[in-house]
Amino acid sequence: MSDLIQAAGYAAIVYLLFNYLISFGSGRPLVEWINPGRRYLPLLAASLVAGAYGLLRIAALRNPGTSQLELLHRLVTQEKAPAEVVGGMSMLVFAASILLLAGWCFWKLPRAAQGFNANPADLVKEYGRALRHYVRWNGGLDFAVLCEVRNGALQVIAGGAEDKDILRGLNRLPGLHTDLKGKHTLSDVAAQKQIWIDLALTLFQKWPTLNEWVYPARHGKNVAITFDLRYGAVFAEMVEEEPAPPGGDSISIFLLAVALNQFEVNNLTAMRHFATLSQAVRHIRTGVMKG
């Protein structure tokens, strides 16, 4: 009975560790907690494997003449083994589960905003990594640009685009850009991307007007706006806006993204990806703002 209680205790400790660290210990759903720190899951699995090895080593020392593999074989075939072996096997099972979970996160979930460097050596390069990541991910955004605006002059400093997705999206738009019998080409994609860049400047220039519209609501300035269009959506956000200091330039950081797939707009995938992209840009700027 004492061995059974001890074995149950080992298994319970491993289960509680797994439940707290991996599932709902943070008070947030599984995906939201794991995704920012999924790079730590293999380390946690390695720690569990090391703990399992330690328990099996202790069991082997307490049972002279019996190897660790023999103890594991006895547990599987005879369902009889010391408590340390039961605890070690529990750790190995949970370690395998964590590795599978890490693989699922890597292949199925876009990176969380916290996964990008908040103090990069090259700020613009890190912006580009974030924009390209969320644009290339299946579902959601097809085009995104981050712009710096100095005294009304807009300059694209980083961007991300999937030309094949944009081409496929344009060919879904019946007769909006070409004859119904025609097919778009990559040259049409380049022209469309320039249209979106021009739209970013137009929206930025209209931002004060948008502010005037919402001022009566007494909720402050407009920060972001979404245009849910007949075919897809356009997202725009003022990430940062600084008034001009005496003798200096006013500087704004403006983010624009486009989704061409209406299905991904309807199921809110595009909105979620844009929200995460915006968080990533702000996260990357953390070191700049603290400076």
Stockholm file with secondary structure:
# STOCKHOLM 1.0

chainA/1-291         MSDLIQAAGYAAIVYLLFNYLISFGSGRPLVEWINPGRRYLPLLAASLVAGAYGLLRIAALRNPGTSQLELLHRLVTQEKAPAEVVGGMSMLVFAASILLLAGWCFWKLPRAAQGFNANPADLVKEYGRALRHYVRWNGGLDFAVLCEVRNGALQVIAGGAEDKDILRGLNRLPGLHTDLKGKHTLSDVAAQKQIWIDLALTLFQKWPTLNEWVYPARHGKNVAITFDLRYGAVFAEMVEEEPAPPGGDSISIFLLAVALNQFEVNNLTAMRHFATLSQAVRHIRTGVMKG
#=GR chainA/1-291 SS CHHHHHHHHHHHHHHHHHIIIIIITTSSCHHHHHGGGGGGHHHHHHHHHHHHHHHHHHHHHHSTTCCHHHHHHHHHHHSCCCHHHHHHHHHHHHHHHHHHHHHHHHHHSCCCGGGSCSSCSSHHHHHHHHHHHHHHSSSSCSEEEEEEEETTEEEEEEEEECHHHHHHHHHTSTTSSSCTTCCCCHHHHHHHHHHHHHHHHHHHHHHHHHHHHHGGGTSCSCCEEEEECSSSEEEEEEEEEECCCTTSCCEEEEEEEEECCHHHHHTTHHHHHHHHHHHHHHHHTHHHHHC
#=GC SS_cons         CHHHHHHHHHHHHHHHHHIIIIIITTSSCHHHHHGGGGGGHHHHHHHHHHHHHHHHHHHHHHSTTCCHHHHHHHHHHHSCCCHHHHHHHHHHHHHHHHHHHHHHHHHHSCCCGGGSCSSCSSHHHHHHHHHHHHHHSSSSCSEEEEEEEETTEEEEEEEEECHHHHHHHHHTSTTSSSCTTCCCCHHHHHHHHHHHHHHHHHHHHHHHHHHHHHGGGTSCSCCEEEEECSSSEEEEEEEEEECCCTTSCCEEEEEEEEECCHHHHHTTHHHHHHHHHHHHHHHHTHHHHHC
//
